[in-house]
Amino acid sequence: MFGGKGGVGKTTCAGATALHYANSGLSTLVISTDPTPSLSDIFEVHSIKKPVKITDNLHLAELGTVEVKEMWDKKFGHEVYEVFSSMVSIEYDEFVDFITSILPGLQEEFMVDYIRELAINGTYDRIVWDTAPLGQTMHLLNMPEMLREHLKPAPKIYSRLKLGGLSKRPIIKILEEWAELSAEDMRFLKEEVGFTLVTIPEALAVQQLDGVFSEFAQHEFDFSQVIVNNVVKSPDSDFLRTKSAQQQGYIEQIKERCKGMKNTELPLFPYEIKGLKRLEEIGRALFP
């Protein structure tokens, strides 16, 4: 899992890492849960098929609202719709739009669960996960607590509502299953996922590190690697020399905060990173 504030290059690092694994002979899926994904742009693919084949060993998928709705439909959709439609006149598609937009952590939960099921199925040797910017990733980590808060008043509201012909289970039972699903997904994150933080040597990014580490520690997660992106390596002008000197101070602060983690510096490139050849160049820097 690659995380970081918006614009630091986590999608590029995720894509390069996935391509490295694929070129090493491992069946790999690179997947994005960013609401505004850019993996397709970086790999220069325009297929609407998901997952799309990039190379023999590499596939790409981007999860968005459409996929979340499909997951909701598969897990609980029709059962819960049966209850609401008995009280309110609403079409199923409209109901799904409503429920996936208001329930706490639902989109994040089903995205994690989707990735967990992929890992369990063993279709791929490696899954490389490009997440949303850190603010939304924190939302993901908080989803079990949000579900518990939602369930506190639930018995009073839902306990007497029975489902109809599909299962005849109280709706509170389905809400409890959401909580169980959430707990299982959190176990998956803690036990099966390696976390990589991508940052840049700038003041705001460094200032955010302590808060990020504190938030992750509350959930018993640890980053195993930090990638410092856009480092000036060969300053050959007054501008770049000044930029490099400024960066060195921030890099030292990052190293101090990230003791015990693998620390990789990724150079600033003079061009956009798009396409397989340039992603391979990033991969050689990440995996020398």
C-alpha positions as CSV (number, residue, x, y, z in Angstrom):
1,M,0.0,0.0,0.0
2,F,1.4,3.4,-1.1
3,G,0.2,6.4,0.9
4,G,1.0,10.1,1.0
5,K,-0.4,13.6,0.6
6,G,-1.7,14.5,-2.8
7,G,0.9,15.3,-5.5
8,V,3.9,13.7,-3.9
9,G,4.2,10.9,-6.6
10,K,2.7,7.9,-4.8
11,T,0.9,6.8,-8.0
12,T,4.2,6.9,-9.9
13,C,6.0,4.9,-7.2
14,A,3.1,2.4,-7.0
15,G,3.1,1.9,-10.8
16,A,6.9,1.6,-11.0
17,T,6.9,-1.0,-8.2
18,A,4.2,-3.0,-9.8
19,L,6.1,-3.0,-13.1
20,H,9.3,-4.1,-11.3
21,Y,7.5,-7.1,-9.8
22,A,5.9,-8.0,-13.2
23,N,9.2,-7.7,-15.0
24,S,10.7,-10.0,-12.3
25,G,8.2,-12.7,-13.4
26,L,5.5,-12.2,-10.7
27,S,1.9,-12.0,-11.6
28,T,1.0,-8.5,-10.4
29,L,-2.1,-6.3,-10.1
30,V,-1.7,-2.5,-9.6
31,I,-4.9,-1.1,-8.2
32,S,-6.0,2.4,-7.3
33,T,-8.7,3.5,-4.8
34,D,-8.1,7.2,-5.4
35,P,-11.4,8.9,-6.3
36,T,-9.5,10.8,-9.0
37,P,-7.2,8.0,-10.2
38,S,-4.3,8.6,-12.5
39,L,-2.8,5.1,-13.0
40,S,-4.3,4.8,-16.4
41,D,-2.7,8.1,-17.5
42,I,0.7,7.0,-16.1
43,F,0.5,3.7,-18.0
44,E,-1.0,5.4,-21.0
45,V,-3.9,3.0,-21.3
46,H,-7.5,3.9,-22.2
47,S,-9.4,0.7,-21.9
48,I,-12.6,0.6,-19.9
49,K,-12.2,-3.1,-19.2
50,K,-11.1,-3.8,-15.6
51,P,-8.6,-5.1,-14.9
52,V,-6.8,-4.1,-18.1
53,K,-3.8,-6.1,-19.2
54,I,-0.6,-4.0,-19.4
55,T,2.0,-6.7,-19.9
56,D,1.9,-10.5,-19.6
57,N,2.4,-10.3,-15.9
58,L,0.8,-6.9,-15.1
59,H,-2.8,-5.9,-14.8
60,L,-4.3,-2.5,-13.8
61,A,-7.6,-1.7,-12.1
62,E,-9.1,1.5,-10.7
63,L,-11.9,1.2,-8.1
64,G,-14.5,4.0,-8.1
65,T,-18.1,4.6,-7.2
66,V,-19.4,2.1,-9.8
67,E,-17.4,-0.7,-8.3
68,V,-18.4,0.2,-4.7
69,K,-22.1,0.0,-5.8
70,E,-21.5,-3.4,-7.3
71,M,-19.8,-4.6,-4.0
72,W,-22.7,-3.2,-2.0
73,D,-25.2,-5.0,-4.3
74,K,-23.3,-8.3,-3.9
75,K,-23.0,-8.0,-0.1
76,F,-26.2,-6.5,1.3
77,G,-28.0,-4.4,-1.2
78,H,-31.1,-6.3,-2.0
79,E,-31.8,-7.3,1.6
80,V,-31.6,-3.8,2.9
81,Y,-33.5,-2.4,0.0
82,E,-36.4,-4.7,0.8
83,V,-36.8,-3.1,4.2
84,F,-36.6,0.5,2.9
85,S,-38.9,-0.1,-0.1
86,S,-41.6,-1.4,2.2
87,M,-41.7,2.1,3.9
88,V,-40.6,4.5,1.1
89,S,-41.3,4.4,-2.6
90,I,-37.8,4.4,-4.1
91,E,-36.2,2.6,-7.1
92,Y,-33.3,0.3,-6.4
93,D,-30.7,2.2,-8.3
94,E,-31.7,5.5,-6.5
95,F,-31.6,3.6,-3.2
96,V,-28.0,2.4,-3.9
97,D,-26.9,5.9,-4.8
98,F,-28.3,7.1,-1.5
99,I,-27.0,4.4,0.7
100,T,-23.4,4.4,-0.6
101,S,-23.2,8.1,-0.1
102,I,-24.4,8.4,3.5
103,L,-23.2,5.3,5.4
104,P,-20.0,5.9,7.3
105,G,-16.9,4.3,5.7
106,L,-18.9,2.2,3.3
107,Q,-16.9,3.0,0.2
108,E,-13.5,2.5,2.0
109,E,-14.7,-0.7,3.6
110,F,-15.8,-2.4,0.4
111,M,-12.6,-1.3,-1.4
112,V,-10.5,-2.9,1.3
113,D,-12.7,-6.0,1.3
114,Y,-12.3,-6.2,-2.5
115,I,-8.6,-6.2,-2.2
116,R,-8.7,-8.7,0.7
117,E,-10.7,-11.1,-1.4
118,L,-8.2,-10.7,-4.3
119,A,-5.4,-11.6,-1.9
120,I,-7.3,-14.6,-0.6
121,N,-8.1,-15.9,-4.1
122,G,-4.4,-15.9,-4.9
123,T,-4.9,-14.8,-8.5
124,Y,-1.9,-12.5,-8.3
125,D,1.6,-13.0,-6.7
126,R,1.7,-9.3,-5.8
127,I,-1.0,-6.6,-5.3
128,V,0.3,-3.0,-5.4
129,W,-2.2,-0.6,-4.0
130,D,-2.3,3.1,-4.8
131,T,-4.5,4.8,-2.2
132,A,-6.3,8.1,-2.0
133,P,-4.4,11.1,-0.5
134,L,-3.7,10.6,3.2
135,G,-6.7,12.5,4.5
136,Q,-9.0,9.9,2.8
137,T,-6.7,7.1,3.9
138,M,-7.2,8.2,7.5
139,H,-10.9,8.0,6.9
140,L,-10.4,4.4,5.8
141,L,-8.5,3.6,9.1
142,N,-11.3,5.1,11.1
143,M,-14.1,3.1,9.5
144,P,-14.5,0.4,12.2
145,E,-15.0,3.2,14.9
146,M,-17.5,4.9,12.6
147,L,-19.5,1.7,12.2
148,R,-19.5,1.1,15.9
149,E,-20.9,4.7,16.4
150,H,-23.5,4.0,13.8
151,L,-24.5,0.8,15.6
152,K,-25.0,2.4,19.0
153,P,-28.5,3.7,18.3
154,A,-29.3,1.1,15.8
155,P,-31.1,-1.4,18.1
156,K,-33.8,1.2,18.9
157,I,-34.3,2.1,15.3
158,Y,-33.9,-1.3,13.5
159,S,-34.5,-4.1,16.0
160,R,-38.3,-4.4,15.1
161,L,-37.8,-4.2,11.4
162,K,-37.8,-7.6,9.8
163,L,-36.7,-8.3,6.3
164,G,-39.2,-9.9,3.9
165,G,-39.0,-13.0,1.7
166,L,-35.2,-12.9,1.1
167,S,-34.0,-13.9,4.5
168,K,-36.4,-12.7,7.2
169,R,-33.5,-11.5,9.4
170,P,-33.6,-8.3,11.5
171,I,-31.8,-5.5,9.8
172,I,-29.7,-5.0,12.9
173,K,-28.2,-8.4,12.1
174,I,-27.0,-7.1,8.8
175,L,-25.5,-4.0,10.4
176,E,-23.6,-6.3,12.8
177,E,-22.3,-8.2,9.8
178,W,-20.9,-4.9,8.4
179,A,-19.1,-4.5,11.7
180,E,-17.7,-8.0,11.4
181,L,-16.7,-7.4,7.9
182,S,-14.9,-4.2,8.9
183,A,-13.0,-6.0,11.7
184,E,-11.9,-8.7,9.2
185,D,-10.7,-6.1,6.8
186,M,-8.7,-4.4,9.6
187,R,-7.1,-7.7,10.5
188,F,-6.1,-8.0,6.8
189,L,-4.5,-4.5,6.8
190,K,-2.5,-5.3,9.9
191,E,-1.3,-8.8,9.0
192,E,-1.1,-8.9,5.2
193,V,-0.3,-5.3,4.0
194,G,3.0,-3.5,3.9
195,F,2.8,0.3,4.1
196,T,5.0,2.6,2.1
197,L,4.9,6.4,2.7
198,V,5.8,8.6,-0.2
199,T,6.8,12.2,0.6
200,I,8.8,15.1,-0.7
201,P,11.6,17.2,0.9
202,E,9.4,20.3,1.5
203,A,8.3,22.0,4.7
204,L,4.6,21.1,4.7
205,A,5.2,17.5,3.8
206,V,7.7,17.1,6.7
207,Q,5.4,18.9,9.1
208,Q,2.7,16.4,8.4
209,L,4.8,13.3,9.1
210,D,4.4,13.3,12.9
211,G,0.6,13.4,12.6
212,V,0.6,10.7,10.0
213,F,2.8,8.4,12.1
214,S,0.7,9.1,15.2
215,E,-2.5,8.3,13.4
216,F,-1.2,5.1,12.0
217,A,0.2,4.0,15.4
218,Q,-3.2,4.4,17.0
219,H,-4.4,1.7,14.7
220,E,-1.3,-0.4,15.2
221,F,0.0,0.1,11.7
222,D,3.7,0.7,10.9
223,F,5.3,2.0,7.7
224,S,8.1,-0.2,6.6
225,Q,9.5,2.1,3.9
226,V,9.6,5.8,3.1
227,I,10.3,7.1,-0.4
228,V,11.5,10.7,-0.6
229,N,10.5,11.9,-4.1
230,N,11.8,14.7,-6.3
231,V,15.3,15.0,-4.8
232,V,17.7,17.2,-6.7
233,K,20.7,14.9,-7.3
234,S,22.9,16.8,-9.8
235,P,22.5,20.6,-9.2
236,D,24.1,22.4,-12.2
237,S,22.6,25.9,-11.8
238,D,22.2,28.4,-9.1
239,F,18.5,27.6,-8.9
240,L,19.1,23.9,-8.5
241,R,22.0,24.3,-6.0
242,T,19.7,26.5,-3.9
243,K,16.9,24.0,-4.2
244,S,19.2,21.1,-3.3
245,A,20.6,22.8,-0.2
246,Q,17.1,23.5,1.0
247,Q,16.1,19.9,0.4
248,Q,19.0,18.5,2.4
249,G,17.7,20.0,5.6
250,Y,14.3,18.5,5.1
251,I,15.8,15.1,4.1
252,E,17.7,15.0,7.4
253,Q,14.4,15.7,9.3
254,I,12.7,12.9,7.4
255,K,15.5,10.5,8.2
256,E,15.3,11.5,11.9
257,R,11.5,10.8,11.9
258,C,11.8,7.6,9.9
259,K,14.5,5.7,11.8
260,G,14.1,2.0,11.4
261,M,12.4,2.3,8.0
262,K,13.9,1.6,4.6
263,N,14.7,5.0,3.2
264,T,14.8,5.5,-0.5
265,E,15.5,8.8,-2.3
266,L,14.0,9.2,-5.8
267,P,15.6,11.8,-8.0
268,L,13.8,14.7,-9.6
269,F,13.4,13.9,-13.3
270,P,13.3,16.7,-15.9
271,Y,10.3,15.1,-17.7
272,E,6.9,13.7,-16.9
273,I,6.8,10.0,-15.9
274,K,4.5,8.3,-18.3
275,G,4.7,5.0,-20.2
276,L,6.5,1.8,-19.5
277,K,10.1,2.9,-20.3
278,R,10.0,5.8,-17.9
279,L,8.3,3.8,-15.2
280,E,11.1,1.2,-15.6
281,E,13.6,4.1,-15.0
282,I,11.8,4.9,-11.7
283,G,11.8,1.2,-10.9
284,R,15.6,1.0,-11.3
285,A,15.9,3.9,-8.9
286,L,13.6,2.2,-6.4
287,F,15.2,-1.2,-6.8
288,P,18.9,-0.6,-7.6
